[in-house]
Amino acid sequence: MTKIAVVTATRAEYGLLNPVIRQLRKYEISTLKVEVIVTGTHLKKQYGNTIKEIQEDKIRIDQMLEIPVDSQTEEDISRNQADTLVKFTELFIEQKYSAVVLLGDRYETLAIAIAAGNTHTPIFHLCGGDTTEGAIDEWIRHAITKISYLHFPTNEESAKRVIQLGEDPQRVFNYGSTSIDNIVNLATLSKDEVLESIGLNECKYFVCTYHPVTMEAGDVDSLLEEFFFAIQKFPEYIFIITKSNADQGGARINQLLDEAAQRIANLYVYDSLGVKRYLSLMKYSEAVVGNSSSGIIETPAFHIPTVNIGDRQKGRLRTNSIIDCGTDRTSIIKAIDKAVSHEFREQCKGIHPPYGDGHAAEKIAKKIIETVKYGKIDLKKKFYDL
């Protein structure tokens, strides 16, 4: 029996893996199985218990593995990684997967990658080669790249970086981002339908996410207060905010969001929206505001503006529809004013997104299956010199 594992630990990661899982499972036969392993914040109530979204999508779940996600301190992160490393090592030894598919750059993903390396399980890695200078993700992503066997970056610049890290170009495949696949296939709700689904009537709104900037020591409370001040300067718009992830500082951000929603009339906070609802909301929004990668990658494909706050996404390949601003209230207000201007919105209509054609998942799945079935996988690392 050939078994390929796909691991998902967060809502954002699952959204990008969903089309790959669906395409891979088209190849399932009696001797080839694609197993989905659900872990991390998916299984935690405080992060929306987002395993429900996977179940609602009718994605078969083969393994559920509880790992700790509390991340208030550096010690928490290290303890979480240690526990994750041990649990996934045990799982990989028991299941003997032919390969494991991992996406991105989270700290628990690094621990899972090390477990795969220790058990000689080939890693097929999505979204390597990106740069996010303001987040701990930056070095984690490159570390996972060096442990991985196959690489599926989302754009040509990232593909070149993976090769620059010493990876063989014959194992680097730029098929684009599965986020564009999702836009093509999932952003299907009408404006009325998607607003009704979250309890809102017809309105003009922004979609927002504010994550911790994990490589900076800034005061989260002060940063969020600047953001909340800016929100209140646009009372004619609704701000629809999804909660932060489980990075260090994320829990405090979520607490502040809940508190602010009680006192700011045009602020609505949600634990998780699900991919279909999130993308459909994005489609009809005035702009996407915050510091999430979705503002850099997905939003330009809708030809709407992004207000990108701070340095978390610094270094990512970007289009002219993205307005970068500081974390202070004056910069945020100025950026939002620009985003809603007629001139800038017209400019966004001519944007050509650099993240693929909407067929990434089928190409990625085909290459994974070909490699597992017919490729001669040699895990001995040879550094590719430029």
HELIX and SHEET records of a PDB file:
HELIX    1   1 ARG A   11  LEU A   24  1                                  14    
HELIX    2   2 ARG A   25  TYR A   27  5                                   3    
HELIX    3   3 GLY A   40  LEU A   43  5                                   4    
HELIX    4   4 LYS A   45  TYR A   47  5                                   3    
HELIX    5   5 ILE A   51  GLU A   56  1                                   6    
HELIX    6   6 GLU A   74  GLN A   95  1                                  22    
HELIX    7   7 TYR A  107  ASN A  118  1                                  12    
HELIX    8   8 ASP A  137  ILE A  147  1                                  11    
HELIX    9   9 GLU A  156  GLN A  164  1                                   9    
HELIX   10  10 PRO A  169  ARG A  171  5                                   3    
HELIX   11  11 THR A  178  LEU A  186  1                                   9    
HELIX   12  12 LYS A  191  SER A  197  1                                   7    
HELIX   13  13 VAL A  220  ILE A  231  1                                  12    
HELIX   14  14 GLY A  250  ALA A  261  1                                  12    
HELIX   15  15 VAL A  275  TYR A  284  1                                  10    
HELIX   16  16 SER A  294  ILE A  297  1                                   4    
HELIX   17  17 THR A  299  PHE A  302  5                                   4    
HELIX   18  18 ARG A  329  ALA A  339  1                                  11    
HELIX   19  19 HIS A  342  CYS A  348  1                                   7    
HELIX   20  20 ALA A  360  TYR A  374  1                                  15    
SHEET    1   A 6 GLN A  63  LEU A  65  0                                        
SHEET    2   A 6 LEU A  32  THR A  39  1                                        
SHEET    3   A 6 THR A   2  THR A   8  1                                        
SHEET    4   A 6 ALA A  99  LEU A 103  1                                        
SHEET    5   A 6 ILE A 123  LEU A 126  1                                        
SHEET    6   A 6 LEU A 150  PHE A 152  1                                        
SHEET    1   B 6 LEU A 267  TYR A 270  0                                        
SHEET    2   B 6 ILE A 238  THR A 242  1                                        
SHEET    3   B 6 TYR A 205  THR A 209  1                                        
SHEET    4   B 6 ALA A 287  GLY A 290  1                                        
SHEET    5   B 6 THR A 306  ILE A 309  1                                        
SHEET    6   B 6 ILE A 322  CYS A 325  1                                        
END                                                                             
